[in-house]
Amino acid sequence: MARSQLAIATPDGQPACRFYVEIDHKKQAVFTEVSGLGMELVVEDVEEGGQNGYVHRLPGRCKIGNLTLKRGMTVSNEFFNWMTTMARGTIEKKHVSVILYNPNGTPAMRWDFENAYPVKWTGPQFKADDNAVAVETVEFAHEGMKLG
């Protein structure tokens, strides 16, 4: 599917047009890209003696990946500073939410991440012959995701 055709529809069928990120329940930033909104159930294969026709496939732990946010660089350094604080050994876990909004400005969907903290910060990549927007990337580990 072409990028221009990709759209997220809200429950009423309308396209969703923007999302925001809250940290500790305060709107912090508008990001252009979010990834890591997924879960995976690890399946364990258990072979039983005498049963050669099949393998028991048992559900195991639920794996939730890191949340990755990308945005155009701003004059604010809050995510870089948070990462620097973590690198110095001061662990600051916070509540992070990603909220998807309808075109009319009402919330359509919400993902909440408990006890999140930055594990990777990447600054922009520059090329002398390129006029692309400078992009900041922040990756968060967390202790669980809930749909709100």
N, C-alpha and C positions, 0 to 999 in steps of 0.2 A: 504494500500500500504506500502510495506517495506521501511524503511528509505533509503536503497541503491537505490531503484527504483525512489525515489522522485527527480524530476528535474524540473527546470523552463526553459521553452523554450523561446527563443527570437523570434521576428516576422519572422525571416528566418528559424525557426525550429531548430536552433542550441541550445545546452544546455548552459545556463548562468553559469558562474563558480565562480564569486566573486562579492562582493559589498563593497563600501566604504562609509564613512560618512563624509560630509563636514559641518563645522560650520562657518557661515559667509563667505561662498564661498572658504574656505581653507580646503584641505584634512586633516582630523584629525586622523582618526583611521580606522582600519579594524575590523569589528565585525563578529562574527560567527553566530549570530542569530538576526533577526529583527522581531518584531510583532507589531500589531496595524495599519497595512496598510489597513484600512477598513472604511466604512461609513455605516450609518443606518438611514433611514428615519422613524421617529416616526409617527405612524398612530393613529389618534384620532377617536374613535368610537362615533358617535352622534346619539342618538335615537330620532326619530321624532314621536310625538304623532299621533296616528291613523294609523301608518305604522308598523304593527307588523311582516310583512313578511321579513323585512331586516333592517339593521342598516347602516347608511351612514358611510363610512370609508374614512376620509379626511386626506390628507397628512399634516404633521406638520413639526417640525424642523428637521434639519439634525444633527445627532449626530456623532461626530468623536472621537474615543477613543484616549487614550494616546499612544505615540510611545515608545516602549520598545526595548532597544539595549543590547545585551550580547556579551562579548568578554573575552578572556583570560586576566588575570591581566597583566599590564605592569608597568614599572617604572614611567610612567607619572601619575600624579594625577590631570589632568585638570578637569575631571568630578567631582571628590570628592571636589576639591577646588571651582568649580562653585556651587555645592550644598551647601557647607559651606557658601559661600557668600549670597546665597538666604536665608539660615536659619538665618543669621544675619540681614536680612531685606533689603538688597540691591538687588533689582530686576534687573536682567540682561536677557533680552529677546534677542534671536539670531535667525538667519535664519539657519535651519538644513535641510540638504538634504541627502537622501539615494540614491546612484547611483549603479545600477546593470550593470555589465560589461559582454560582450561577451568573449568567449575564446580567440579571437584575440585582445582583449584589447580595443575595442571600446564600448562606452556606449550603453546599450540596453534599459534601462528604468530609469526614475528619479522620485522620490517623493520629493516634497519640502514642508516644514513645516514652516509657518510664525510665528514669535514671540514665539518661543519655549523656554522653561525653564525647568530645572530639578525639578521634584517633589518627586523623590525617587532614592536613590542610595543604592545598596546592594553589600557588599563585598563578598569574597569567603566563602564557607562553608568548614570547615576542618574536617577530620577524621584521626586519627592516623594510621589506617590500609588501607587507600585509597591512590592511586597514581593518582587521577584525576587532571585535570588542574584546577587551581584556576580561577574562573569566576567572573567578575565584571558585574553588571546589572545597567543600568541607564534608568529611565522612565521619559519621557518628556510630559508636557502638551503643547498645542499649540493652535493657533487661526485659523487654517485652513490648509488643505492639498491640494496640486495641483499636477497633473501629468505633468511632463515636458518632 
